[in-house]
Amino acid sequence: MVHYPRLVINLSSIRHNASLIYNLLKVYNISTIGVTKGTLSDPHIVDTISSVGINYIGDSRLLNIKKIKDNFPHLNTVLLRIPMLSEADDVVYLADISLNSEPLVIKALGNAAHAKRIIHKVILMVDVGDRREGILPGDLLDVVREIKDIKGIKIAGIGANFACFGGVLPDEKNLTLLTELAEDVSSLIQEELEFVSGGSTSSLYLVKNGKMPKGITNLRIGTGILFGIDDIRDIGIEGAYTDTFILEAEIIELKNKPSLPMGTIAKDAFGNIPHFEDRGIRKRAILGIGRQDVVFEALHPVDKEVEIVGGSSDHMIVDVTSSYTNYGVGDIIKFNLGYPAMLYLFNSSYVVKIWGKEVDR
């Protein structure tokens, strides 16, 4: 029996994208960390991405890092969210590398690693403008002096984040600053850095256009592999496939109804006061999926004439008045996804995950 809602994942397209990006970056001597956090580091996804030669897999949650280690002990795990002080023991046990910005936490990681007689690699994050995590450039060398002799720790590189908080794009100026700082750190520790990590999918644009500073040696790629797009610039990656995820939801009610609610309007189930346009009587379908499962705003109906009206925690309401398809109760409406939608869908135990076959092109 087929169950809905379900998320159909096209592994062949994800593999194609991973191979495309991995080989592109390899030409420029840039290594790839495959970012799988949006999928809870699902083993199917991790196996697909690593099959093309990517042997660094990154996630922000230790539970997902553990899943990677349990299923793929040969892969190098990278903890992308800077660690909590309270989880230092688990970090060095599960993650081969972690991104860091707090000396106190790095010292705790060193103590935990030294006690286990292992070396834990750290990438020092530098805030070059986006104002999320990171050491300010002027403070970086002081931090390096403070931590460089900690037992159990190896300074493996430096990195920067872009576009996730402040919306700041990577460019030649801020990435050149990162490479200059990397040279200073290398000089101070008298060792070449393994990673100068110049951002994520949004940095691919610079690579493709020949504007990536030569000192950048690593990128952390999630969206580009999983969706085949640069979602920050809202452009496709040349040669990549975008048919990677399809959400399928079932119609549970189909009726012609007034477009305006009747009665006094108050807050909805999520504390918002809704606003409606009077469009007369419309043919509306209710789907068996809700905001508990997915971000409506990050869904795009495959049927371009279907319009998402809204919904609640368990219901999505769509307008099918203009569609050329004669929908009925029990029929399926399909959606393409944005990143926030994928994030919610993988976290929802109410959404069935289907590992789809290769699609026709």
Buried (B, 14 or more C-beta within 10 A) or exposed (E): EEEBBBBBBBBBBBBBBBBBBBEBBEEEEBBBBBBBBBBBBBBEBBBBBBEBEBBBBBBBBBEBBBBBBEEBEEBBBBBBBBBEEEBBBBBBBBBBBBBBBBBEBBBBBBBBBBEEEEBBBBBBBBBBBBEBBBBEBEEBBEBBEEBBEBEBBBBBBBBBBBBBEEEBBBBEEBBBBBBEBBEBBBEBBEEEBBBBBBBBBBBBBBBEEEEBBEBBBBBBBBBBBBBBBBBBEEEBBEEBBBBBBBBBBBBBEBEEEEBEEEEEEEEEEEEEEEEEEEEEEBBBBBBBBBBEBBBBEBBBBEBEEBBBBBBBEBBBBBBBBEBEEEBEEEEBBBBBBBBBBBBBBBBBEEBBBBEBEEEEE
